Amino acid sequence: MLKQLRRSHKADQGFTLIELLIVVVVLGILSAIVVFGIATFKSDSTSSACKTDKASVNSAVQAYLGKTGAYPAPLTGTASADSTARIGVLVSANYLQSAPSSTDYTITLGPGGDLSSSSC
């Protein structure tokens, strides 16, 4: 009877604790690689969006300059150094569909048409 019990025990196929731990470690390593890859992808996309918005504002400024002969001035009643008001003029005159807005970067337009941006 003991012989028969040993034969049936050898026929049991299962995973050992070591095999399960190895699988969990490999899955952990793969998930870490994916998470860091996604973080890098987000950083690259933010930089690309900033560059695209800056190019759009620059094109709008050049079109405004070509049509009016002057750089955008702030709307009446705002401070003359207000960059948001300068970009608002481009939006209200239909040179831009909307002002670029992001919490990750800012685009500023100076009085002489100078464009500057953070993080791009």
C-alpha positions in Angstrom: 0.0 0.0 0.0 2.9 2.4 0.8 4.3 1.7 -2.7 1.0 2.6 -4.3 0.8 5.8 -2.3 4.3 6.9 -3.4 3.4 6.2 -7.1 0.3 8.3 -6.9 2.2 11.1 -5.1 4.8 11.3 -7.9 1.9 11.6 -10.4 0.8 14.9 -8.8 1.9 17.8 -10.9 2.0 21.2 -9.2 4.1 24.3 -8.8 6.6 24.6 -6.0 6.9 27.8 -3.9 10.2 28.7 -5.5 8.6 28.4 -9.0 5.8 30.7 -8.0 8.2 33.2 -6.4 10.2 33.3 -9.6 7.1 34.1 -11.7 6.1 36.9 -9.3 9.6 38.4 -9.4 9.6 38.3 -13.3 6.2 39.9 -13.5 7.3 42.6 -11.0 10.3 43.4 -13.2 8.2 43.6 -16.3 5.7 45.9 -14.7 8.5 48.2 -13.5 9.8 48.5 -17.0 6.4 49.4 -18.4 5.8 52.0 -15.7 9.1 53.8 -16.3 8.5 53.6 -20.1 5.1 55.3 -19.8 6.6 58.1 -17.6 9.3 58.8 -20.2 6.6 58.9 -22.9 4.6 61.5 -21.0 7.6 63.7 -20.6 8.3 63.5 -24.4 4.7 64.3 -25.2 4.6 67.4 -23.0 7.8 68.7 -24.6 6.3 68.1 -28.1 3.0 69.9 -27.2 5.0 72.9 -25.8 7.0 73.2 -29.0 3.9 72.9 -31.2 2.0 75.5 -29.2 5.0 77.9 -29.4 5.2 77.4 -33.1 1.4 78.1 -33.5 1.7 81.3 -31.4 4.8 82.4 -33.5 2.8 81.8 -36.8 -0.1 83.8 -35.4 2.2 86.7 -34.4 3.8 86.7 -37.8 0.4 86.7 -39.5 -0.8 89.5 -37.3 2.4 91.5 -38.0 2.0 91.0 -41.7 -1.6 92.2 -41.8 -1.4 95.1 -39.3 2.2 96.1 -39.4 2.6 95.9 -35.6 2.9 93.3 -32.9 -0.1 92.5 -30.8 -0.7 95.1 -28.1 -2.8 94.2 -25.0 -6.5 95.0 -25.0 -7.5 98.3 -23.6 -7.5 98.5 -19.8 -4.8 95.8 -19.2 -1.2 96.2 -18.2 1.1 96.8 -21.2 3.4 93.9 -20.2 0.5 91.4 -19.8 1.5 88.4 -22.0 -1.9 86.8 -21.6 -3.6 89.9 -23.0 -1.3 89.9 -26.0 -2.1 86.3 -26.8 -5.8 87.1 -26.2 -5.6 89.7 -29.0 -4.5 86.9 -31.3 -7.4 84.8 -30.3 -10.0 87.6 -30.6 -8.7 88.5 -34.0 -9.0 84.8 -35.1 -5.3 84.2 -35.6 -5.4 81.5 -32.9 -8.3 79.2 -32.2 -7.5 79.3 -28.5 -4.8 80.5 -26.2 -2.3 77.7 -25.2 -3.0 76.6 -21.7 -1.2 73.9 -19.7 -0.1 73.4 -16.2 3.2 71.9 -17.4 4.5 74.9 -19.4 3.9 78.5 -20.1 4.3 80.5 -23.3 4.8 84.3 -23.0 4.7 86.9 -25.7 6.6 90.1 -25.1 5.9 93.6 -26.5 8.2 93.2 -29.5 6.9 89.8 -30.5 9.4 88.0 -28.4 8.3 84.4 -27.6 9.6 82.6 -24.6 8.5 79.3 -23.0 9.2 77.2 -20.0 10.2 73.6 -20.3 10.4 73.2 -24.0 
